[in-house]
Each structure stands twice: as C-alpha cells, then as structure tokens.
Amino acid sequence: MAGFFNREIVPLELVSERCYHLDVGFCPLSGGEILFFPPALGPAALRTLHERVPAELRIEASEDDLRHFSVNAVCVGKHIVMAATTDRLRGLLTERGYGLSELNLAPFILSGGGAFCMTLRLDWQSGAARVV
C-alpha cells in the first residue's frame, strides 16, 4: 500500500468491538486535524497518534459522538458530510472553520455504517501515479 499510494502507512490497532473498522472511530480532516474516538485504539496506537499529531490537532470524539456515527464522516476541503451530530462536536468543528452537512443516515447506521462508508474515492489524488 505504501508504494501504491506513495505514502507512509502507520498501523493503528483497533481494540473496540464498536469500532469494527478504522472509519468508525478515526477521521482525518483537511486542516491537518484528526477526529477520533480514543477508546477505539490500543495503547500503542494511542502512543503513535500522540507522537505524530500535536494536541491542538486532535479532536476527541465522545461516546455520544460515536453513537451518532459522527466520526464516520467525509471531509472535502473545509466541508464535512456526516450523520446528524451532537451539539458539542458541531461546535468544535465549526470553531475550527469547518462547514457541516448533517444528514439523516439512520437507515445506513442501522446496518453499521455512516457517511464515509457510503463513499467510493475515484479521484486518485492520493495515488502515486495514475494507472492507465
């Protein structure tokens, strides 16, 4: 994967059954911040995260944010598409200059996915080279 995307790959161990894949508990944002649910990650993953991401760029999601599937979001520029979120998280994100589109994703959440799970990236922006 590192060669294909021309990016360093940093493994982060998930330890929560509620965060059954990384997208449920971790979302990189375009301003360099990360939105994440700390209990989803193991001790080594949290250490790695704290070593690599300055405190001012870490946005910790709460149990309530996780329950709303707010972390399973899509960030494009300074705009975030997510399930209807909590007042707390909405405030934190808008204070940082993000615009939000909150959607009623209840039917998708019942099947275990949120906004990010409904995407398919086709722009190749993170690829090392376009495959013809």
C-alpha positions as CSV (number, residue, x, y, z in Angstrom):
1,M,0.0,0.0,0.0
2,A,2.8,2.4,0.8
3,G,4.2,2.0,-2.7
4,F,0.9,2.3,-4.5
5,F,-0.2,5.5,-2.7
6,N,3.3,6.9,-2.2
7,R,2.5,7.5,1.5
8,E,3.8,6.1,4.7
9,I,1.5,3.6,6.2
10,V,1.0,3.8,10.0
11,P,-0.8,0.8,11.5
12,L,-3.3,1.6,14.4
13,E,-4.6,-1.3,16.3
14,L,-8.4,-1.2,17.0
15,V,-9.5,-2.7,20.3
16,S,-13.2,-1.8,20.4
17,E,-15.9,-4.1,19.0
18,R,-18.0,-0.9,18.4
19,C,-15.3,0.4,16.1
20,Y,-15.1,-2.6,13.8
21,H,-13.1,-0.7,11.2
22,L,-11.0,2.4,11.3
23,D,-13.5,4.6,9.6
24,V,-16.0,4.3,12.5
25,G,-13.5,5.7,15.0
26,F,-11.0,7.8,13.1
27,C,-11.4,10.6,10.5
28,P,-8.6,12.7,9.1
29,L,-9.6,16.3,8.3
30,S,-8.2,18.6,5.6
31,G,-6.9,21.2,8.1
32,G,-4.5,18.6,9.5
33,E,-6.7,17.7,12.4
34,I,-7.9,14.2,13.2
35,L,-11.3,13.4,14.7
36,F,-11.0,10.1,16.6
37,F,-12.6,8.1,19.4
38,P,-9.7,7.3,21.8
39,P,-11.2,4.0,23.3
40,A,-11.2,2.5,19.8
41,L,-7.4,2.4,19.8
42,G,-5.0,0.2,21.7
43,P,-2.2,1.7,23.9
44,A,0.5,1.5,21.2
45,A,-1.8,3.1,18.6
46,L,-2.7,6.0,21.0
47,R,1.1,6.5,21.7
48,T,1.8,6.6,18.0
49,L,-1.1,9.1,17.5
50,H,0.1,11.3,20.3
51,E,3.7,11.3,19.0
52,R,2.7,12.2,15.4
53,V,-0.3,14.5,15.9
54,P,0.1,17.7,18.0
55,A,-2.5,18.0,20.8
56,E,-4.1,21.1,19.1
57,L,-4.8,19.0,16.0
58,R,-6.5,16.1,17.9
59,I,-10.3,16.3,18.3
60,E,-11.5,13.6,20.6
61,A,-15.0,12.2,19.9
62,S,-17.2,11.3,22.8
63,E,-19.3,8.2,23.4
64,D,-22.3,10.2,22.2
65,D,-20.4,11.3,19.0
66,L,-19.6,7.7,18.3
67,R,-23.2,6.6,18.9
68,H,-24.3,9.2,16.3
69,F,-21.7,7.8,13.8
70,S,-20.3,11.3,13.7
71,V,-16.7,10.1,13.2
72,N,-17.6,8.1,10.1
73,A,-17.6,11.3,8.1
74,V,-16.3,12.7,4.8
75,C,-14.1,15.8,4.7
76,V,-13.7,17.6,1.4
77,G,-11.8,20.9,1.8
78,K,-13.3,22.7,4.8
79,H,-16.6,20.9,4.5
80,I,-17.7,17.8,6.4
81,V,-20.6,15.5,5.5
82,M,-21.7,13.4,8.4
83,A,-24.7,11.9,10.2
84,A,-26.7,14.4,12.4
85,T,-24.2,15.0,15.1
86,T,-24.0,16.3,18.7
87,D,-24.1,20.0,19.7
88,R,-20.6,19.5,21.3
89,L,-18.9,18.2,18.2
90,R,-20.8,20.6,15.9
91,G,-19.4,23.4,18.0
92,L,-15.8,22.1,18.0
93,L,-15.8,21.6,14.2
94,T,-17.4,25.0,13.3
95,E,-14.9,26.8,15.7
96,R,-12.2,25.3,13.5
97,G,-13.8,26.7,10.4
98,Y,-15.5,23.6,9.0
99,G,-18.9,23.8,7.4
100,L,-21.1,20.8,8.1
101,S,-23.8,19.0,6.1
102,E,-25.6,16.8,8.6
103,L,-27.8,14.1,7.1
104,N,-30.3,11.7,8.4
105,L,-28.4,8.5,7.9
106,A,-30.5,6.4,10.3
107,P,-31.2,3.5,7.8
108,F,-27.5,3.2,7.0
109,I,-26.4,3.5,10.6
110,L,-28.7,0.5,11.4
111,S,-26.6,-1.6,9.0
112,G,-23.4,-0.4,10.7
113,G,-22.1,2.4,8.5
114,G,-22.1,6.2,8.3
115,A,-21.3,8.8,5.6
116,F,-17.8,7.6,4.9
117,C,-19.0,4.0,4.4
118,M,-21.2,5.3,1.6
119,T,-18.3,6.7,-0.5
120,L,-16.0,5.4,-3.2
121,R,-13.0,7.5,-3.9
122,L,-12.4,7.9,-7.7
123,D,-10.2,11.0,-7.9
124,W,-6.8,9.2,-7.4
125,Q,-5.5,12.3,-5.6
126,S,-3.6,10.1,-3.0
127,G,-2.2,7.8,-5.7
128,A,1.5,7.9,-6.6
129,A,0.7,7.7,-10.3
130,R,-2.5,7.2,-12.3
131,V,-2.8,3.6,-13.7
132,V,-3.8,3.5,-17.4
